[in-house]
């Protein structure tokens, strides 16, 4: 995956910190921001390698966009790069949510509704541009287009956490039959600093924690261990990204009385206004715990616990994926998977991105203006996000939304 000299750990951190401060719109939009930053602007990897990486992370449980970031950091600077990428992308929203949890009773509803709506409109433009760019670069004939549209149609008509990996698996099988098993096209090499033996150890650690934490929590009662177990399992067992983990977290923290339901809903609303991964909501919940550890200690504990499975799975599985993707038959399967990934992005562009953001003519006009700013005028995505947020705030104040 590495295409040039390796960046320092600090440069990896700063690259992801910029995204952590500006990447609004949820996991689909995050993948679009990553595409613009690391494929188009920095050229860390090419289009096909990025699509392969997205497909790989879609197979794993947990937050796909954060896992793509970890994998990019891992490829550039090893384990330190993976941690730097995660920290840069996650900590801005996590810190803000911990502060919000501590000041919730004093400063409720800090972000105007109109500005939040403008951020959602910005996500429409960002995702639309990503769908167009990826589809144009990965298109492989009529069969590919049909497979992409079929994936989009199934995803829209049967929304479920388990449908997405099923679509990708079915597309891989279809790719074996529809596309020739030719050698891989020339693309950037995957330079992985993690070997197969290390990968097996990381995977073993994942399964050991998944099975061992519940036993430890039962044998050694204590709030800290109970929180670590609950949030690790939530991060390890959920497919479909940030919104899908919310029912698991609600069931983990509200019935036992760890966090009140009103506080849970207020924190969820605040998380929607934050850049970066929705999994950072775990930091708010940890900081809101009724029993110690809470505050900063509880927030950081729950944040690390919910993301730990992603790190273990990426570091454990990526060395094997990097080798498999060079196989000729695997390339045929990957062509089908790439069609499904673009189809899933297209489905997500409609629901939830479009359906949650576009409510009238003024929203459509603002989305088209943002798309023109990105595609025609080549403005950076963060500037389009800020502009849409400001415009949304003004439209909301004027009663036009």
NORPE-V372704 format. One line per field, one symbol per residue. psi: psi as a letter, one per 30 degrees, with the letter a starting at -180 (. if undefined). A space follows every 10 residues. Layout:
# NORPE-V372704
psi=???
This chain:
# NORPE-V372704
psi=fkfakkllee eeeeefeeef ffilgleeee eeeeeeefee efhflleeee eeeeeefffk lajeeeeeee eeeefegaee eeeeeeeefe eeeeeeeeee efgefeikhf kkeeeeeeee eeeeeeeeee eeeeeeffkh aeeeeeeeee eeeeeefikl ffeefeeeee eeeeeeefkk illklklkkj jkgkleeeee eeeeeeeeee eeeeeeeeei kkeeeeeeee eeeeffgkkf aeeffeeeee fefeefgekl eeeeeeeeee effklakfff feeeeefgkf lkkabeeeee eeeeeffeee eeeefefeee eeeeffkeee eeeeeeeeee eeeeeeeeee jfeeefejfl eeeeeeeeee eeeeeefhkk eeeeeeeeee eeeeeeefgg .
